[in-house]
Amino acid sequence: MAKAVTITVIRSEYYQDLADRYAVPDLGPCPFHQVLRSEGAERPEGMCRVAWQVVGPMVRQLSEGELVQPSGTWLRDDTVSVTACPDGIRPVIFLLEAEK
């Protein structure tokens, strides 16, 4: 049975110099600042689709009880993952935690 996974924004960055050079006018920081819950490997309502492309496979792994990284090689707790969306102008860092 798949476990639920909590997706928490732990940091949100915004690089004005990159926005000035590459982004549409008045882009601003990412508006995604929520705590969401994924039931199994389903994208939660309100989750950015671009971020989900990166986060989704890791959520699926955690929900199935798998490790995201080899045990003891990256994070102290193998039941979590720290990952980022691919937006280079306004990246958001997520903490993924599977239910125990």
C-alpha positions in Angstrom: 0.0 0.0 0.0 1.4 3.4 -1.0 2.2 5.8 1.8 1.2 9.5 1.7 4.0 12.0 1.2 4.1 15.5 2.6 5.6 18.1 0.4 6.9 21.2 2.2 8.5 24.3 0.8 11.6 24.9 2.9 13.2 27.7 0.9 12.2 29.9 -2.1 14.8 31.9 -3.9 14.5 34.7 -6.5 17.4 36.0 -8.6 16.5 39.5 -9.7 19.6 39.8 -11.9 18.5 36.7 -13.9 14.9 37.9 -14.0 16.0 41.3 -15.4 18.0 39.6 -18.1 15.7 36.7 -19.1 12.2 36.8 -17.6 9.0 38.5 -18.7 8.4 41.9 -17.0 7.2 41.7 -13.4 7.7 38.0 -13.0 8.4 38.1 -9.2 9.1 35.2 -6.9 7.3 31.9 -7.3 3.9 32.0 -5.7 4.1 28.4 -4.6 4.5 28.5 -0.8 2.3 25.7 0.5 2.5 22.4 2.4 0.9 19.7 0.2 0.1 16.1 0.7 0.4 13.5 -2.1 -1.6 10.3 -1.7 0.7 7.8 -3.2 2.2 9.2 -6.4 -0.6 11.6 -7.4 0.2 15.2 -8.0 -1.6 17.2 -5.3 -4.0 19.9 -6.3 -2.2 23.2 -6.4 1.2 21.7 -7.1 3.1 23.4 -9.9 3.3 21.0 -12.9 6.9 22.0 -13.7 8.0 21.3 -10.2 6.1 18.0 -10.2 8.1 16.8 -13.2 11.1 16.7 -10.8 9.4 16.0 -7.5 6.9 13.4 -8.7 9.3 10.5 -9.3 10.8 11.0 -5.8 7.4 11.2 -4.2 6.5 7.9 -5.9 9.7 6.3 -4.6 9.1 7.4 -1.1 5.4 6.5 -1.2 6.4 2.9 -2.2 8.9 2.7 0.6 11.9 3.0 -1.7 14.9 5.2 -1.1 15.6 8.2 -3.2 19.3 8.0 -2.7 21.6 5.1 -1.6 21.4 4.7 2.2 23.9 6.9 4.1 25.3 8.6 1.1 23.4 11.9 1.0 20.9 12.6 3.8 20.9 11.5 7.4 17.3 10.2 7.1 16.6 7.9 4.2 12.8 8.4 4.5 13.1 12.1 3.3 14.3 13.9 0.3 15.4 17.5 -0.3 15.0 18.6 -3.9 14.4 21.6 -6.0 12.2 22.7 -8.9 14.1 23.4 -12.2 13.3 27.1 -12.3 16.7 28.8 -12.5 15.2 32.3 -11.8 13.0 31.5 -8.9 13.8 28.0 -7.6 11.8 26.4 -4.8 13.4 23.8 -2.4 11.1 21.1 -1.2 11.3 18.6 1.7 9.6 15.3 0.9 8.6 13.1 3.8 6.9 9.8 3.6 4.4 8.7 6.3 6.0 6.4 8.9 
